[in-house]
Amino acid sequence: MGRGTGRVQVDLPKIVARKDQVVQQWRSAQEKKVQQRKSLHLYRGQARFLGPHQISVGDQVLGSERIFINTGTRVDLPLLYGLDCIDYLTNASIMELKELPEHLLVLGGGYIGLEFGQMFRRFGSRVTILQRADHILPREDADVTEELQKSQEKEGIHFLLNARTLGVEKQSGRVILKFEIEGRSQTVDGSHLLIATGRRPNTDDLGLEEAGVQVNKQGFIQVNNKLETNVPGIWALGDVKGGPAFTHISYNDYQIVFGNLIEGKSLSTDHRLVPYCVFTDPQLGRVGLTEKEARLAGQRLKIGRIPMSSVARAIERDETAGLMKLVVDATTDRILGAAILATEGGELVQILGAVMLAGAPYTLLKGAIFIHPTLAEGFWTLMEEVKPVNG
């Protein structure tokens, strides 16, 4: 590297101000577009259904043949003894912190917990992440998440896996979290607690029962493959309907509804390919099936896997943490899924997603020319490592 720097200092108020500036910039741009559309009227307030095609917003009553629900989700608080007696952080409130936590306790080893945990560790906080499952990101393959955990542990993040939380309390200004691992009770204390255990839909105050809109036991709105609810003329989009909870899914939901209603298409969510990324460093870019999902489906597989330490560009950048993994249908040679844990994993995995959209075999990339030196050049080695697996 050959370069020295002085002590890095974090000015959290300036970071929050920068965040607010970016958010306001995007928000004001969208509001300006709304104002420019003379046929578009924005009502601010609590909306509730009065009937299948009628809602109230404050003192106003509005009716429409078509209603679209996109109210999103909020943090799903765990049933944890003592939680209602202490101050805790959520994904929203942690973004407003002006003072750096001395020791941040994170309840949950999912996307939110990992992203904020690493961010505040790099800011200078001590960070402990408690995860109930036996590995972080439990929906992902263990070989991928173990590599991600190792890279975060090298930065000083402490993980407590198989941890069942029992209760929380405040003592002398400290947060005391009680938990057990394999039946043995333990405690950990910190200055702040972040709740990152899941999300719940914003449906409980919409008056959906007045419209007859069906929800499941978790409160998510039930839709068909065209995003229609059980009530004709009412659609649900985004996180409020369950499924993958990503901004780009909400936008694709809009594309489906717009295409069907305005452009006369027949689009659906069937076989929708969903790329996503966990924005840690390294990033975990994902698309399609995991290996364990493909095995559960009973498919014959080929698997390719290489460490990022085998990629020339990663070596040159001294960013070799991570791996590339490919899951292939052994019968057709089509890519079923991929995981790229790398500096630009989110960008890289979308190249493989495009091949999947085209329905092309993975061998298409075996003879491709990749720019040297780039991270994508690692695909050449990855394709060469694809081999049949047993079981």
C-alpha positions in Angstrom: 0.0 0.0 0.0 2.9 2.3 0.9 0.8 5.2 2.3 0.4 6.5 5.8 -2.5 8.4 7.4 -3.2 10.0 10.7 -5.8 9.0 13.2 -9.2 8.9 11.7 -11.9 10.8 13.6 -15.6 10.5 13.1 -17.9 13.5 13.3 -21.3 11.8 13.7 -23.4 15.0 13.5 -21.8 15.8 10.1 -22.5 12.3 8.9 -26.2 12.6 10.0 -26.4 16.0 8.3 -25.0 14.6 5.1 -27.6 11.8 5.2 -30.4 14.2 5.8 -29.2 16.3 2.9 -29.2 13.4 0.5 -32.7 12.2 1.7 -34.1 15.7 1.4 -32.6 16.1 -2.1 -34.4 13.0 -3.3 -37.6 13.8 -1.5 -37.9 17.3 -2.8 -37.2 16.1 -6.3 -40.1 13.7 -6.1 -42.4 16.3 -4.5 -41.6 18.7 -7.4 -42.6 16.0 -9.9 -45.9 15.6 -8.0 -46.5 19.3 -8.1 -45.9 19.4 -11.8 -48.6 16.8 -12.5 -51.8 18.8 -12.5 -53.9 15.6 -12.4 -52.0 14.2 -9.4 -53.2 15.3 -5.9 -51.2 14.6 -2.8 -53.1 14.2 0.5 -51.1 14.1 3.8 -52.6 12.2 6.7 -53.8 8.9 8.1 -55.8 7.0 5.4 -58.4 4.4 6.3 -60.8 2.3 4.3 -64.5 3.1 4.7 -65.5 0.4 2.1 -64.0 -1.5 -0.8 -63.6 1.7 -2.9 -63.8 4.5 -0.4 -61.2 5.9 2.0 -61.0 8.7 4.5 -58.0 11.0 4.9 -58.6 13.2 7.9 -62.0 14.9 7.3 -61.9 14.1 3.5 -63.6 11.2 1.9 -62.1 9.9 -1.4 -63.5 7.2 -3.7 -61.9 5.3 -6.6 -62.4 2.3 -8.8 -58.7 1.5 -8.4 -56.8 1.6 -5.1 -53.1 0.7 -4.6 -51.7 -0.1 -1.1 -48.0 0.4 -0.6 -47.6 1.3 3.1 -44.5 -0.7 3.8 -43.3 -2.2 7.1 -41.9 -1.2 10.5 -39.7 -2.9 13.0 -41.2 -6.0 14.5 -40.3 -5.8 18.2 -39.5 -9.1 19.9 -41.4 -10.3 23.0 -38.5 -9.5 25.3 -39.0 -9.0 29.0 -38.1 -5.5 30.0 -37.9 -4.0 26.5 -40.8 -1.6 27.2 -38.8 -0.1 30.1 -35.7 0.9 28.2 -34.7 3.1 25.3 -33.7 1.1 22.2 -32.8 1.8 18.7 -34.4 0.8 15.4 -33.2 1.0 11.8 -34.8 4.5 11.7 -33.7 6.0 15.1 -30.1 4.8 14.8 -29.8 7.1 11.8 -30.4 10.1 14.0 -27.7 9.4 16.6 -25.4 12.3 17.2 -23.2 10.6 19.7 -21.2 7.5 19.0 -22.2 4.4 21.0 -19.4 3.2 23.3 -20.7 -0.4 22.9 -23.6 -1.2 20.5 -25.5 -4.4 21.1 -27.3 -5.7 18.0 -30.2 -8.1 18.4 -30.4 -9.9 15.0 -27.8 -11.1 12.5 -29.8 -10.2 9.3 -29.2 -7.4 6.8 -30.0 -4.5 9.1 -28.0 -5.9 12.0 -24.9 -6.6 9.9 -24.9 -3.4 8.0 -25.3 -1.1 11.0 -23.0 -3.3 13.1 -20.1 -2.9 10.7 -20.8 0.8 10.1 -20.6 1.7 13.8 -17.7 -0.6 14.4 -15.8 1.4 11.7 -17.0 4.6 13.3 -15.2 3.4 16.5 -17.9 1.6 18.6 -17.5 -1.8 20.1 -20.1 -4.0 18.5 -21.7 -7.3 19.7 -24.2 -9.1 17.5 -26.6 -11.7 18.9 -28.2 -14.2 16.5 -30.7 -16.8 17.4 -29.8 -19.1 14.5 -26.5 -21.0 14.2 -25.2 -18.7 11.6 -25.8 -15.1 10.4 -28.2 -14.5 7.4 -29.8 -17.9 8.0 -31.5 -18.1 4.6 -28.1 -18.0 2.9 -25.6 -20.9 2.5 -23.4 -21.5 5.5 -20.1 -21.5 3.6 -21.0 -17.9 2.4 -22.1 -16.6 5.7 -19.1 -18.1 7.5 -16.8 -16.2 5.2 -18.7 -13.0 5.8 -18.6 -13.5 9.6 -14.9 -14.1 9.5 -14.3 -10.9 7.7 -16.3 -9.0 10.2 -14.7 -10.6 13.1 -11.3 -9.5 11.8 -12.6 -5.9 12.2 -13.4 -6.6 15.9 -17.1 -7.4 15.7 -18.2 -10.0 18.3 -20.8 -12.6 17.4 -22.9 -14.7 19.8 -24.7 -17.4 17.8 -27.5 -19.7 19.0 -28.3 -17.0 21.5 -31.9 -17.0 22.8 -32.6 -13.6 24.5 -34.4 -13.8 27.8 -34.7 -10.1 28.9 -33.2 -6.7 29.1 -32.8 -4.0 31.7 -31.1 -0.8 32.5 -28.5 -0.6 35.3 -26.4 2.4 36.1 -26.9 3.8 32.6 -26.0 0.5 30.9 -28.1 -1.9 28.9 -27.9 -5.4 30.3 -29.1 -8.1 27.9 -29.8 -11.5 29.3 -29.5 -14.6 27.0 -28.7 -18.2 27.0 -26.7 -20.4 24.7 -27.1 -24.2 24.9 -29.1 -23.8 28.1 -26.4 -21.7 29.9 -27.6 -18.2 31.0 -25.3 -15.3 30.3 -25.4 -11.5 30.1 -23.7 -8.8 28.0 -23.8 -5.1 28.7 -23.6 -2.2 26.3 -24.4 1.5 26.0 -27.0 1.1 23.2 -29.3 -1.7 21.9 -30.3 -1.9 18.3 -33.4 -4.1 17.5 -32.9 -5.8 14.1 -35.1 -8.9 14.5 -37.5 -8.5 11.6 -40.3 -6.4 10.1 -44.1 -6.2 10.4 -46.5 -4.8 7.8 -48.2 -1.4 8.3 -51.7 -2.8 7.9 -53.2 -2.8 11.4 -54.6 0.8 11.2 -55.8 0.9 7.5 -59.3 -0.4 8.1 -58.8 -3.3 5.7 -61.6 -5.2 7.4 -64.0 -2.5 6.1 -62.9 -3.2 2.6 -62.8 -7.0 3.0 -59.1 -7.2 2.1 -57.5 -10.4 3.3 -54.3 -10.6 5.2 -52.3 -13.5 6.6 -51.7 -14.2 10.3 -48.7 -11.9 10.3 -50.8 -9.1 8.8 -49.3 -9.1 5.3 -51.8 -8.4 2.5 -52.6 -11.5 0.3 -52.2 -11.0 -3.4 -52.1 -13.1 -6.5 -49.3 -13.2 -9.1 -50.6 -9.9 -10.6 -50.5 -8.2 -7.2 -54.3 -8.2 -7.0 -56.0 -8.6 -3.6 -59.1 -10.6 -3.1 -61.1 -7.4 -3.6 -61.5 -6.4 -7.3 -59.9 -3.0 -7.9 -57.5 -3.2 -5.0 -53.8 -4.0 -5.4 -50.9 -4.3 -2.9 -47.3 -3.5 -3.8 -44.0 -3.5 -1.9 -43.1 -4.8 1.5 -46.7 -4.7 2.8 -47.6 -7.9 0.8 -44.7 -9.9 2.2 -42.0 -11.6 0.1 -38.6 -10.0 -0.7 -38.4 -6.7 1.2 -36.3 -4.5 -1.2 -36.9 -1.1 -2.7 -36.3 -2.5 -6.2 -39.0 -5.1 -5.7 -41.5 -2.3 -4.9 -40.5 -0.6 -8.1 -40.8 -3.8 -10.1 -44.3 -4.3 -8.5 -45.2 -0.9 -10.0 -43.9 -2.0 -13.4 -46.1 -5.1 -13.3 -49.2 -3.1 -12.4 -48.6 -0.3 -14.8 -47.8 -2.7 -17.6 -51.0 -4.6 -17.0 -53.4 -1.7 -16.4 -52.0 1.0 -18.8 -50.0 -0.9 -21.4 -52.3 -3.9 -21.9 -49.6 -6.4 -20.9 -50.0 -9.6 -19.0 -47.1 -9.4 -16.5 -46.9 -11.4 -13.3 -44.5 -12.2 -10.4 -44.2 -15.8 -11.6 -40.6 -16.9 -11.9 -39.4 -13.4 -11.0 -35.7 -13.3 -10.7 -34.7 -11.2 -7.6 -31.2 -9.9 -7.3 -30.3 -8.3 -3.9 -27.3 -7.2 -1.9 -26.3 -7.1 1.7 -24.3 -3.8 1.9 -21.6 -4.9 4.2 -17.9 -4.8 3.2 -17.4 -7.1 1.4 -20.9 -6.9 -0.1 -22.9 -10.1 -0.5 -24.6 -10.0 -3.9 -27.2 -12.7 -4.4 -29.5 -13.9 -7.1 -31.6 -17.0 -7.6 -31.5 -20.2 -5.5 -29.0 -21.0 -2.8 -27.3 -24.4 -2.8 -29.4 -25.6 0.0 -32.6 -24.4 -1.7 -31.6 -26.2 -4.9 -30.8 -29.4 -3.0 -34.2 -29.3 -1.3 -35.8 -29.0 -4.7 -34.1 -32.3 -5.6 -32.2 -31.0 -8.6 -29.0 -32.5 -9.9 -26.4 -29.8 -9.4 -23.0 -28.5 -10.4 -21.3 -26.1 -8.0 -18.5 -23.6 -8.7 -16.6 -21.9 -5.9 -13.5 -19.8 -5.8 -12.0 -17.5 -3.1 -11.6 -13.8 -3.9 -7.9 -14.4 -3.2 -7.8 -16.1 -6.6 -8.9 -13.0 -8.4 -6.1 -10.8 -9.6 -7.9 -7.5 -9.2 -8.9 -8.3 -5.6 -5.2 -9.1 -4.9 -4.1 -5.8 -6.5 -6.6 -3.9 -4.4 -5.7 -5.9 -1.2 -9.4 -6.8 -0.9 -9.4 -10.5 -1.0 -12.0 -11.3 1.6 -14.9 -13.3 0.2 -15.8 -15.8 -2.5 -17.7 -16.4 -5.7 -20.2 -19.2 -5.8 -22.3 -20.6 -8.7 -25.2 -23.1 -8.4 -25.9 -24.8 -11.8 -28.6 -27.2 -13.0 -26.5 -30.2 -14.0 -29.0 -31.3 -16.7 -29.3 -28.0 -18.6 -26.2 -26.1 -17.5 -28.3 -23.1 -16.7 -27.5 -21.0 -13.6 -29.9 -21.5 -10.8 -28.3 -19.1 -8.4 -25.2 -17.2 -7.5 -23.5 -15.6 -4.4 -20.7 -13.0 -4.8 -19.1 -12.0 -1.5 -16.7 -9.3 -2.7 -16.0 -5.6 -2.7 -18.5 -5.0 -5.5 -20.6 -8.1 -5.0 -23.8 -6.3 -5.7 -22.6 -5.1 -9.1 -20.9 -8.4 -10.1 -23.9 -10.7 -9.3 -26.1 -8.8 -11.7 -23.9 -9.9 -14.6 -24.8 -13.5 -13.7 -28.4 -12.4 -13.3 -28.5 -11.2 -16.9 -27.3 -14.6 -18.1 -30.1 -16.2 -16.0 -32.7 -13.8 -17.6 -31.5 -14.8 -21.0 -31.9 -18.5 -20.1 -28.3 -19.1 -21.3 -26.0 -21.8 -19.9 -23.2 -20.9 -17.6 -20.8 -22.1 -20.4 -21.6 -18.9 -22.2 -19.2 -17.1 -19.9 -16.4 -19.8 -20.2 -15.4 -18.4 -23.5 -16.1 -14.8 -22.8 -13.4 -12.1 -22.7 -13.2 -10.2 -19.5 -11.4 -6.9 -19.1 -8.1 -7.2 -17.3 -7.7 -6.3 -14.5 -11.3 -6.2 -13.2 -13.1 -8.2 -10.5 -15.4 -9.6 -13.2 -12.3 -11.4 -14.6 -12.7 -13.8 -11.8 -15.7 -15.3 -13.6 -13.3 -17.0 -16.0 -11.8 -19.0 -13.1 -15.2 -19.5 -11.5 -16.6 -21.1 -14.6 -13.7 -23.4 -14.8 -14.3 -24.6 -11.3 -17.9 -25.7 -11.9 -18.1 -29.4 -11.1 -20.9 -32.0 -10.6 -21.7 -32.7 -6.9 -23.1 -35.8 -5.3 -26.2 -35.8 -3.1 
